Amino acid sequence: MPHDSRRVYATQRIRVSRRVRARASYVFAWCTDYRSDDWKVSRAGTHPRFQVVRLSPRRILRIRLTGREGRDPDVAVDLIRLDPPFRWHTDQIDEEELEAVDYRVTALGRDRSRLDVSVTDRWMTPHHLSRAETAERVNGAWDRYIGLIEARYRSGLPARG
């Protein structure tokens, strides 16, 4: 719970750039396929539930509920703005932070692309992750996602579904 909901205790900016062995259009489609079973790609040990509402072809509202034994669930709300064919933006509000993320996919060749992710975290609690911990969390997540994208692309499966 925020210590003081009006105060920002820290702001952290993290940039991630990853080369992906898949077409840029495939990377965009995989990354923007928001569904209620997104928990399957969440980190081990954490299995949040997602509710996804498509407000329009370019606007998505996603609610993430993470259960806690004997307590109310943690809640995060994502407002996603798609800017096809290669950009999108997410504003996330949860109980401890405000997060804004900009994504861009760039084609580097027939079956290669680059994904650039720019994260700005505004922590609403004095008990927040350090910049190094945030960078480790973001980099670890994207290393995992890139592996999943490349494996699915190599297998010939569609990016969505």
Secondary structure, DSSP 8 states (H G I E B T S, - for coil): --SSTT---EEEEEEEEEEESS-HHHHHHHHT---TTGGGGS-TT---EEEEEEEETTEEEEEEEEEETTEEEEEEEEEEEEETTTEEEEEEEESSEEEEEEEEEEEEETTEEEEEEEEEEEE-SSS---HHHHHHHHHHHHHHHHHHHHHHHHHT--S--
